[in-house]
Amino acid sequence: MNLAIEVSGLQKSFGEIEAVRGVSFEVARGEVFGFLGPNGAGKTTTINMLCTLARPTGGSAYVAGHDVVHERDDVRRNIGLVFQDPTLDGYLTARQNLQLHAELYGVQSQLIEPRMQQVLEMVDLWDRRDGVVATFSGGMRRRLEIARGLMHSPRVLFLDEPTIGLDPQTRSSIWRYIRELQEAEEITIFMTTHYMDEAEFCDRIAIMDRGEIVVLDTPEALKASVGADRVRIQTDDDDAAIAALGERFDVEATVSEGAVTFFVPSGEEFVPRLFAELGLPIRSVSVSRPTLDDVFMTYTGSTIRDAESDSSAMRNQIMMRVMTGGGRR
Amino acid sequence: MTTATQVIRVSVPRRSWRSEARAIKIVWQREIVRFKSDKLRIVTSLVQPLLFLFVLGAGLNQLSRAGTHGVDLKTFIYPGILCISVMFTAMFSAASIVWDREFGFLREMMVAPIRRSSIVIGKCLGGATVAGFQGVIVLALAGLVHVPYTPVLLLGIFALQLLLAFTITAFGVMVAVRIKQMQSFMGVMQMIVMPMFFLSGALYPVAGLPAWLAVLNRIDPLTYAVDPMRRLVFQHLDISPAARLALDPGVTWWGWRLPALLEAGVILALGLVMLGIAVWEFNATE
């Protein structure tokens, strides 16, 4: 068995809302696999199904060789989980939290202590083992959760937004642990994130949008597939600029994050032509090599931040509708 | 350092009755560890029962002297106080399941490769232990209300307290499983605990009640704990037969007085049924 995760046609709907619309992918053993997408794209729902916390409404998924629907316990024995929301007992010490986890998972008693030391040293919390969790900072708690997820030597570790809300320093140290872990324990890591710069650390990433995987490849291949530089210009009249770009250069431009944005094969050489031929005043211009942001934009038609404000606007609309009494005319 | 490269591997065994027993044990231990670290709770949950016993008991004693045939009202309501102190603590223990849900810890237990029933059983045993301990504190006050410290009496009451603690925790968990917020649970608890206390006969003899009250009294689980405790206490008191008849008439079903053992059986049976319902409900939540 060389596949850690095997998913085909996985679906989940909540009533009429299709949160996940038939996703398929495979994750090899030892891989660091990232799920990238805005909030509400269906990442957490997918992770919940793979962790046996939610029942799929269609399709199948195997984790560590076991069916997530029919062999729930076997899946659970082989996975570690770090949730987006904290799930530690704040009244207990770090040690007590790990002890409790080991007991729940039936870890061999004589191995609990050495394993605990190992995972706590990895996340630099061994010195704080007898500290009560309620006194820990957000970063320490997340590190402790990672240590706890590893307590029972899982074969696949699921991390749902492991670095959300953390300062840059803690974020980078969490990435260091993940890399160390992968080398030391031959563990497969499946994570979700909506930080583009973090997705670069993954071996492969799948971009998810509106319940579907729009593209799946290595970060390098994805960036190469965009194959173009991103040019952003500031003008006084964005609509006129977009029309002029279409007419004179045959490029399709959109407004994103307050600037007219488009892609051309070699940006530096394009800029002089742009000034000469556009016929509109340009206030500023910037050219950048493709990043994962561009990859995301190419495949989904919006930047991840725009997609998030869209989906939160939609959520607000739904909330408003619920609060004001549904389809009242 | 060579130890850094050496990975300690552990493995998770397949599910068995042993792994379930271990899970139950750790959930049970967690309740006790948390109770011990929360000294304030030990004190606060004693306030109300002691208020009833010493303030209400002493105050109303002036009024009721004629009806109690010379028995101190505090002595009479003492078994009821033993029961409610257990009940308050047990309900509070059950609340921890709502707490755990609200603060995320429940999820950690739900994804472990164990049966959900193990979580519920561990919680109920933990709540029973904690509430039993709380009951012992009130039991230690027996001398202050003219109840002798006889080993048989103390052991009998302690056994009944444990039984009641288990049943009430199961009841609380059954209610708590469906509730997502601590505040709502506190509200529901207020709505349930006080009526159960007032209907149980903790404060008055259960014979000669108006029909509607008698019916409500007989379906209140607490009745079946208060009565055998009172019977135990009164067996060890030196009082007139008239007082005995007036104050300890016993619980009757259609005129038949239930034996204490059957009453204990009723509590146990109720507890097991409610535990069953709690497990079933807990299994149904996603």
Interface residues (C-beta under 8 A of the other chain):
Chain A: C51 T52 L53 A54 R55 D73 D74 R76 R77 N78 L81 F83 D85 P86 T87 L88 D89 G90 Y91 L92 Q96 Q99 L100 H101 A102 E103 L104 Y105 G106 V107 Q108 L111 I112 P114 R115 Q118 E121 R148 M151 H152 S153 A184 E185
Chain B: A4 T5 V7 I8 R9 V10 S11 V12 P13 R14 R15 R18 S19 R22 A23 K25 I26 R30 V33 R34 S37 D38 F103 G104 F105 R107 E108 M109 M110 V111 A112 P113 I114 E286
